[in-house]
Amino acid sequence: MSSLKKSSLIERLDALYEYDREPVTEDKLHGWSTFIAMFSSEHIAGTEFVLGTLLVLHGVTAFDVFAGLAVGNMLAVLSWALMCAPVAVRERLTVYWQIRKIAGPYLTILYSGLFALILCLLAGAMVNVSTTAVSLTMDISSPNFIAGDTVPSIAWITIAIGVGTVVAVLAVLGFERLAHFAKVAAPWMPLVFLAAAVSSLPSLGITGMSNFWQIANEKIWTGVAREGQMQYSFWHCVGLAWLCNIAQHMGMGDVTIFRYAKKWQMGFCSAFGMFLGHYMAWICSGILCAAFIHAQTAAGDANPNPTPGNIAMLGAGYAGIVCVVLAGWTTANPTLYRAGLAFQVATPNWPRWAVTMIAGAVMIITACIPAVLHYLDRIVAYYGLFFMPLGAFIFIDFWLFPKLGLVRNYAERKGLMMSWPAAIGWFGSFGICFVLYAKDQYEAWAWVNDKLPAFLAHYKADLFSQVLPAWIIAVTLYTLCSVIQQKKSPLITEKEN
């Protein structure tokens, strides 16, 4: 009997088909409410408690936050709506399958494997956030993510395993269940963020709009970075808001999600995620962080630990705790879902549910590494710069190549195992931008300044400002190399024969 039950369970899991290798059919498409809910829930996330806090710790000013985040998030919305969604609804294929057509199987496997690992790491950060909330209710202390070098206790790790298991199960159930979960969680989470921040303002001495701006600059976004943190500015806020999801929009990662959209205009649904999550929620979590540090310092704590659970409890009590838990889940679920699809490209004969569970195990391990939250802003920056180029090639291949008289999906039509123009564009773009950044940031790379022309040696690159140069370099290299490739080895069709 147990054997029959086991067989039945596996059959039901195998039946959770997600159109991994073919276009989504018309009867499976979704409307506006689905994508509004998905973006609102995914981007009003547990990590908003982290990234909003990091902006405070990195010493931005109030103007930097309010104006810089507005500009950066608008750029992100336009990138989703005008670059990602139109390609998604025309092709209706996952990003991995579209990359395979233009870059060949070898680069696709490399991209998918590495992309899956970084997605597991990001999902792990969400689980870490949710765990800080659950552990607080059990009086179990969380690792100090500001230090980034403490080891979690066994009790804390046990909670992380439990939270991560719930996330993994929801991701296994597929797009339909993710959409349903998002619709349930999305409507009230932004209200908790807002209510928690407003309730914390009096503790900072803010009594109304009349003194908000002055105290905001004096006690919240002071313009002075805390010890051990890099100083951030207006452009850092713009870059972080735009860059933190660049692999999803300019890097086309979310064609995997928007392939289920009825219209390309649904790309503008990203505004609900950006301006409720990466604008309002970042500002609110910054207020909560400042209020928590102020309260702890006044109580004599020289090293306050503003974890998501701590600051949410301060602002909204147990409602804040529930919000942190669900905010972590609503982001970790689709992130792990994407990771499962990515791993499946590298393991094509394995069922999606199995590789998603493996991704879940990796996610749980990374959730127990405090340094992930400590360096989260750097991680999302590197993540965007590294994975964006291949997605950019999808955009260029779709829109530009026909106008240049170049063949679309050349690697697939030519039967190539690897596209050398894609390889040069991908690694060349990341390599150039990394070296320009690393020469002034890492001592081991300082020698590069002696080898560069003077104007490049004096150029002080910041990781967040590398977004546009990286995109331009990538598509320029890819296009030029593709012109050379297709002129040297033109595609001969049957009609021409």
Summary of the structure (lengths in Angstrom):
residues: 497
radius of gyration: 23.0
end to end distance: 61.3
largest distance: 83.0
contacts: 1831
relative contact order: 0.18
helix: 74%
strand: 1%
